[in-house]
């Protein structure tokens, strides 16, 4: 895969975060006047769209692992499967001993866990929809690029026929 220039990489990384090509172009250092054209041009370049696709896949996989771990923990708290351990000093006549007390999550902790689960699931869904939108936009831009190429090929073929007709 072709290496991105620093501006292209800055553009692509910002585009991954925001999904906005024009803002990403401006952020990367392109002029506001040319930002729309540059964004469109950059998103049509196969090596840039491939970079964006791969980064989205990597980000998605890493995020899924962290989210799954956090979600599993929150579910255990909500179901009172997690306990908190506290050390207690017990006076037993002549000597003291340390005992470990395990306590279940408090109602506040369980409520926070439920709130976290709700927030996480809605965030995951929102991200899924944003990624879907980005993928659709990449497909659309690739299709536009293919159409432009085929139009150029047809025009060239037409001009070649005209040229041949004039030379006969």
N, C-alpha and C positions, 0 to 999 in steps of 0.2 A: 504494500500500500504506500502511496506517495506521502511524503512528510508534509505536514501542514506548516505554513509560515506562522510566526508568532501571532500575527493579527488574525489569521484564519482560525487558529486554535482558540484564541480569546473569544472570537465570534462564536465558534461552535460550542464552547463551554458555557457561554452566557445563554445561547439559544437552548441548550439542554435545560438550563435552570428556568428560563422564562417562557420559551415557546414563541417569542416575539423576535422576528428576524430584523426588523428595522431598529428596534432598541438595541439588539445585540450588535449590529453593525456600528452604531454610534458608540456603544460602550467599548468596542474593539479599536476605535480610533478612526473610523471612516467618517467622512463629512456628512452632516445632516442632509445636505442636498443630494448626495449620491447613495445614501443609506438604503433606500428601497431597492435600487438597481443592484447594489452590492449584495444585499441580503438574498435577493432572488438568484443572482449569479452564484453566490457561494453555496446555496442549498441545492443548486443543480449540478454542482461538481461531484462526481461519484465518490471521490476519495474523502470529501468533507461529509457527505451524507452517510458514508460507511463508518466514518469516525463517530458521528453522532449516534448511529444505530448501535455500534459496539459499546459505547459509553453508557447508553441507556440500558443495555442488557446487563452490563457489569453492575451498574448502580442498582438496578432492579433486584439482582441476585443478592447483593450485600444487604440491601435494605430489607429484603424478605427474611433473611436470617435474623437480623437484629429485631425486627418486628415480631417474628415468631417467638424469640426468646422472651421478649418483654410481655407479649401476650400470654404465653404459658405461665409466666410468673404471676401476672395479674389474675389469671383464672384461678391459680392455686390460692392466692390471697382471698379472692372472692369466695372460694369454696372452703375456706378455713383449713387448707392443707399445709400452708406455711405456718411456722411458729417462730416466735421470737424468744431467744434464750436470754435469761438474766441470771447473773450470779448472786446468790444470797448467802449471807453469813448466818449460820445456825449455831446458837449457843447450846451446847449439850453438856451441861454440868461443868466438868473440869476443863473441857477443851471446846474449841470452836471448829466447825467444819464448813466447807463451802458446798452449797447445794446449787444445782442448776434447775431453774424453773422455766418451763416452756409455757408460753401464753399464746392463745389464738389471736388473730388479728382483731382489732377493735372495730366497731361499726363504722367509724370514720375512715379507717384504712380500707375496709371493704367497699364503702361508698366511693372512695377515691379510685379504687381498682375498677369498679364498674364504670366510672366516668372515663378513666383512661382507656378501657376497652372500647367504649363508644367512640371516643375521639380517634383512637387508632384505626378502627374499622372505617370510619368516615374519611379519614385522611388517605387510607389505602385506596379506597374507591375513587376519591378525587384524583389521586396520582395515576391510577389505572386509566381513568378517562382522559387525563392530560397526555399520557403516553400514547394512548390510542389516537388522539387527535394529531400528535406529532407524527406518528407512523403514517396516518392518512395523508398528511401534508407532504411528507417525503415521497409517498407513492404518487401523489398528484404532480409534484415537481418532476419526478422521473418520467412520468407519462408525457408531460409537457416537453421535456427535453427530447424524448423519442419522437414526438410529433414534429418538433422543430427540425430534427435531423432528417426525418422522412420528407418533410416539405422542401428542405434544401436539396435533397437528392432528386426529388421530382422536378424542381426548377432547373437544376443542372442538366437533367436528362432532356427537358424541354428545350433549353438553350442549345444543347448539343444537336438536337434534331433540327432546330432552326438554322444553326450554323451549317449543318450538312446540306440543308435545302438551299441555302444561299450559294454554296460552293458548287452545286450541281449545274 
